[in-house]
Amino acid sequence: MGSRMSGVVRLTGAAMAAGVVAAAIALPAVGGTGAMFVSASEELNIKPEDLKEPPLAEKTTVLDAKGNQIAQFYEEYRENVSLDEVADIMKTAIISIEDYRFYEHGAIDIEGTVRALAKNLSRGGIAQGGSSITQQYVKQVLLNSATTEKEKNAALEASYARKLKELRYAMAVEEKYNKNEILGKYLNIAYFGAGAYGVEAAAKRFFGVSASELTLWQAATLAGAVQDPNRTDPNLGKDSRAQLLNRRNVVLDRMLELKKITPEQHEEARAKKLGYKGTPLPGGCGASQYPYFCMYVRNEILSNPAFGKTKKARTQFLNRGGLEIKTTIDPKMQEAAEEAIKKHVFASDNPVASEALVKPGTGEIKAMAASRKYGNSKRKHEMSYNVVADAVHGGGIGFQAGSTFKTFTLLTALKQGMKINDGFNVGSGYTAPNYWAFKNCKNQNVGDPSHTVTNDEGGGGFKSLATGTWGSVNTFFMTLEQKVGLCKVVETAKSLGIKRSDGGKLQEFETFTLGINEMDPVTVATAYAAIGARGKYCPPTAITQITDRNGKVTEYKPKCTQAFDPEVADAAANILSGVFTKGTMRGVGGIGRPAAGKTGTTDDQATAWFAGFTPDLAGAVSIGDPRGSTTHKLNSITIGGRYYPSVFGASIPGPIWNATMKAALKGTPATDFTPVDSSRFGGCGQGCAPRRQEPDDRGQGLIDVNPNPDGDFGPGQGYQNNNGNGHGRGRGRR
């Protein structure tokens, strides 16, 4: 054995001097008791080989519109720091236990390697590594770069081939960087256990301090943890904590042996308890104060090709990129929405209220709130999905939007030249005169003469665009949709970003205007924001700026389109303003500044909505039972501690919207709507003599007639689909 080891020492020294092994070197056979001989420079080339060092996975920070942190995302929780931001005692501790001759040797520590080889020879395999800090850094880089299980296993396998490969890389690293740079890189890449990567994250996770504030006993603990962080992970229980404490004391003993600390310091540090605090790892939407908005941001990046060509690339961009993402959410407005919902709907209630606020002219999402917290606990009545958003952004199937969709028919009529006081006689029920009275956008006949739509209350009579809207008269809007064309109404809705929450195709039936499609508050609020912006539609926007790890800043501007003439929006705003004074919201009232909106309730109070806007802010509120709105309707129910015989749009959603807007816009100067172009849309009020129109006898178009109301129609009917939320030809409500 002695002669064999002397040969190892001589030849290893020669290898380091010449860069190659010029003669045979005896190494133990892995997994056996004998020795294998590797000879010739062609077979054992120890020339430096450049190491590819991809950026370390680093946490991404999400900020609100004011610059406050609201969330973090990461694959590995790491915060890179420079070496001068690490306490000197931490540097001393890690060098003492891992590579005490670090500043004296090159890429390989001959003494340490020979010592390890001797132990390995006696055991017939790899028992001791003897790796320098540089070699350990190389190993971590290879592991960090691995994208497949095969690559990860290769980076960890106990073989001489892997050790020799590491050595070649280590020699190149030593040529490329000085010792301090290598030490800094190692401290940033090392895994310490408990989910903490790098010394800064470990210091915060283990002790609640930064790396610059570490004391002797804390530094010794972290230095001891890197040898086998999975075995000494303090989160795994008492045994692992005991092993970590033992490793800490081994480090302290070694520091004393090397005279890096005094006996007094050694004794004092050894007397300390482990002191592990387990500071919660920040990040993830569950830990965010704005979880629904956080989910929206996360899913926006993961689903949008602008952030990467593939899902994998986008995931790495978010979780490994070390980004700073500035978002649109406004803390004041978010609080306003949360407080308003809390006053009207309890988290323990079966129905869930949710609200989104959007800024007209930009599409910026300013708030996303719900009556329940985000989470997976049924006992705590938490929501496991994003009830405020669509499926693409972590949401579900949504709720039927009800009469909020009548606004799209109103806009279509105004676009086609109807005036504010134009109208016609309607009855208390509406039945399509024939199958071709309504055509979808595929030019298919979808009129249903067997289906009758009735009004929520009262009979018919003459209704104008204004009075029909204020009263949310179903029969009026069915007749109006027949006049302007179903497909035209669908096109208007689509131009304002309307799409089903579940991602499916819009249901283009004759009752489209009554809100048979399931929606989410973000989508509806954004559509109404376009009216507040005088017809300028901007898609919902959550991200305004991303700064990458190198400081490069990318701005994200809204991609807006002019969906319809500004004058059309002015006329619609004028009509919808009357909802607060003469319509379904008159019992709730206004918000002390110009505002407009529309209530929405579906069949037999399955769901209820309110969507409204000012020139400065728009919002949409929905309420429904996530267990299935068609089977768990809002009748004879207690919500927020108050009993409701039936819940309408003005019962709960309207008051939530009102309270939210008052608080959210407090301190913001009121902006007036642009006056109506009376030469185009009239608008002289109920004293004018309006044109009165009704469908012709073929059910196509309308003709001017004298008022002749009738109301001889039968009861309404509808059907439900299998998602429990009911869409199709059900009648809409107020």
Secondary structure, 3 states (H helix, E strand, C coil): CHHHHHHHHHHHHHHHHHCECCCCEEEECCCCCCEEEECCCCCCECCCCCCCCCCCCECEEEECCCCCEEEEECCCEECCCCHHHCCHHHHHHHHHHHCCCCCCCCCCCHHHHHHHHHHHHHHCCCCCCCCCHHHHHHHHHHHHHCCCHHHHHHHHCCCHHHHHHHHHHHHHHHHHCCHHHHHHHHHHHCEEECCEECHHHHHHHHHCCCHHHCCHHHHHHHHHHCCCCCCCCHHHCHHHHHHHHHHHHHHHHHHHHCCCCCHHHHHHHHCCCCCCCCCCCCCCHHHCCCHHHHHHHHHHHHHCHHHCCCHHHHHHHHHHECCEEEECCCHHHHHHHHHHHHHHCCCCCCCEEEEEEECCCCCEEEEEEECCCECCCCCCCCECCCCCCCHHHCCCCCEECHHHHHHHHHHHHHHCCCCCCCEEEECCEEECCCHHHCECCCCCECCCCCCEEECCCCCCEEEEHHHHHHCCCHHHHHHHHHHHCHHHHHHHHHHCCCCCCCCCCCCCCHHHHHCCCEECHHHHHHHHHHHHCCCEECCCECEEEEECCCCCEEECCCCCEECCCHHHHHHHHHHHHHHHHCCCCCCCCCCCCCCEEEEEECHHHCCEEEEEECCCCEEEEEEECCCCCCCCCCEEEEECCEEEEECCCCCCHHHHHHHHHHHHCCCCCCCCCCCCCHHHHCCCCCCCCCCEEEECCCCCCEEECCCCCCCCCCCCCCCCCCCCCCCCCCCCEC
